[in-house]
């Protein structure tokens, strides 16, 4: 679930290795060797790298057909990752995502089904899990707790069962609005009308942080479907209380967090601003000192 977070006019929409990625490290070592040995070896190294992509462990994306989730899948595939798309509706998934890509696998899952079923879906060929789920607004006021709290907790516990030690969560700014003195922020009030959504997300975050798993919790501002119009601004937790960002940039932050050890065990808040300078992601993540 996502929303525009500006105090004047909030609008409602529906809206995670441990060190240098082994994928990235292996690729870099091959390329460095190739550079040392000359152009002929470079061509061989490129072919080895291409073949090796199919042997990589997969990235599991929960909520893969959502507005942000599908962008995460697309960007992972574009960077050469193999992806397991966790979806509730296989037919929808095959029309939403490119089902012809050999690096993409669809897995039918529901995060509310419990950790055992999720562990089976994640499997032992998964390197990391990205959670981009969100409840669908309706009359069920418990939906945020079923999906954004218990569903996320189920995914974390499933990871523990199959020894997946990297978890990326797409959360939201203002989840800890009460502690930030933002109880009267219209966006905080508005979203919590829908079953205390932000409170549910915060409870899930707290579980992740106590689990021992290597996490990156990404809290974006109001999510926009439009292309980026500014550069990413990244701040520590409980800092931002307004602002927006393109879903494309949120997906990019999630994907880049897999590559940089600077993102490990951190909660980051992100918005986009036209006047902000463009910064490398290792610099953005490295600038955050976790509390």
C-alpha positions, 0 to 999 in steps of 0.5 A: 500500500502506498500513498502520497505523503504531503500534509496539505493534500494526501492521496491514497493509492495501493501501494530486502549479501551479507558482504559484497554479493557473491554474484557481484564478487564472482563477476568482478573477479572474472572481469578483472582477470579478463582485463589482465589477460587481454581481449581474447580472454575478455570474450571467453570471460563474458561467455562464462559470466553469461552461462553463470547467470543461469546457475545463480541462486534466485531472488524471491519477490513477494508481491511480484505483480503489485505496482512496485513489485513488478518493477522490482522483478523487471529491474532484477531481470534486467541486471541478470538475476534469476527471479522467483515471482511469488504471486497469488494469481498465476494468470495475472502474473503471466500477463503482468510480467514477461512469462517468456523470460527463462530467468523468471519463475512463477510460484503461487504463494499467499503470505497469509498461508503460514511460514511452512508453505512459504518456506516450501515456495522460497526453497533452498535455491533462493539467495534473498527475499524481497517483500513488496506486498501490501493489503488491498483496501476493502471492508476487512479492517484486519487485512493490514494485519494479515498481510503487512504484519503477519504476512511479513512475519511469515516470510521472515520465519520461512527464510529462517527455515530454509536458511535465507539470510537476506531480507529486503522490505518495502515499508513506508515513511511515517510508520513510527509517526507516533514516536515522531510527533506526527499523530496529527499529520493528515497522512498518518491519520488517513492511513491508520483509518484503514485498520491501523496500517502503519502500526501493522507495518511497524510491528513487522519491522520490529520482528525483522530487526529482532530476527537476526536476519540481514535486513534492509528496510526501505521506507519510501514516501508517497509512491508515484507511477510516473517516471522519476523527476528528481534524485533519491534522497536517503535519510535515517529512520524516523526522519522524513514525514512528507515527500514522494518518489517514483516506484521505479526509484523505489524498485532501484533502491531495493535492487541496489541494496542487494549489491552493497554491504553498506545497506545491511542491517539498516532502515532507510527512508527515501523520497525524490527531490529535483534539487537533490544531487545524484549520489552513488548507492554505496554513498547513500547507504553508507551515509546512514548510521543505524540506531 
